[in-house]
Structures are given as structure tokens and as C-alpha cells.
């Protein structure tokens, strides 16, 4: 994983752990929180570097906007965020129908967007699934693995990359948030696809 991926991963996990006041509401009601997360991550990154080098909703070279752009030395990083709500049964989250398949497709679209729009810069995909029942994370192969494998396959990522990069943050008594950060434009692409 690249240094910037590590830094964004730490920011994301710290926010999920330390801002339980906000995160627990999103978790309980299965409400997406991408907008809030974008500015929290940008704010956290701006504390460790020149604040003008962190730009929310920056434009790609050929149009369209990313969620956050970070200029670091001679390179830059486009970051795409997704907060993917699920319909898995979790006792401390409201039952709502949130089909994970559409959210999964959004993650795949972001990975391909980063690969095609970053030019000479790097692309980082940062996404979460929530709520995820404790037992589903503890036994990934029971259900979450199917979705992670689908993302890896459809985005031509190396098999097992997402499971290795994932981290679980408990939120309620019965579940939490699964968080992932990957360098989407790195050579972590499945070699069998090319």
C-alpha cells in the first residue's frame, strides 16, 4: 500500500472510532455519510500538510470531480469515497432494504474512474460497508467475501487484495463498519486480466 493510502486509512479508521456520535447515527439508520466523511478526511489531512494542498471536489484533468485531491510534492492523489449501506440483519440497526449490489457497482465504477481520469497522478479508492454484523466480519467467507470477490473480479484487482486491506470498526453491540482503502491505479491489478 502507498504511504498516502496508509495515511488515508489511518484517518478513516480514526474518524470511525473517534466520531461514534455521528457514525452511530448513520449505522443505526443505514444512512450514507459520504459528504460528511469527505470533509472530515480533508480536514484531517490538511492538519498534517499545507491546507491548500487538500482540495475537496477537485476537478479531474478531463472533467468531472473527485471527492478529495491531495497534492504531495511533485505528485497528486485523487480520492474517491463511497459509503455503502447494506441490508444485512443487525439487531441494533433499523431494518431497511438497501441492496448492496448497487453500492458494490458504485465502488467498481469509482475504481475504473480513477484508472481512466488520474493521468500522471495516483488514484485512491476509499469505501465502507455498513452495517456489517459481527459474525459476518469474523467469518468473512459467509457473505462479505462474495461481495469483495465481486469487486475484485469486476475491477480487475488482485484476488484477496480487499480482504488484506480491510479493517472492521465496531459501532453497535452487534455490528460495525468494514473499511477499505486501496491504491486503485497501482499495479495491484489482476495480471490474468491483461
Buried (B, 14 or more C-beta within 10 A) or exposed (E): BBEBBEBBBEBBBBBBEEBBEBBBEBBBEBBBBBEBBBEBBBBBBBEEEEEEBBBBEBEBEEEEBBBBBBBBEEEBBBBBBBBBBBBBEBEBBEEEEBEBEEBBBBBBBBBBBBBEBBEEBBBBBBBBBBBBBBEBBEEBEEBBBEBBBBBBEBBBBBEEBBBEBBBBBBBBEBBBBBBBBBBBBBEBBBEEEE
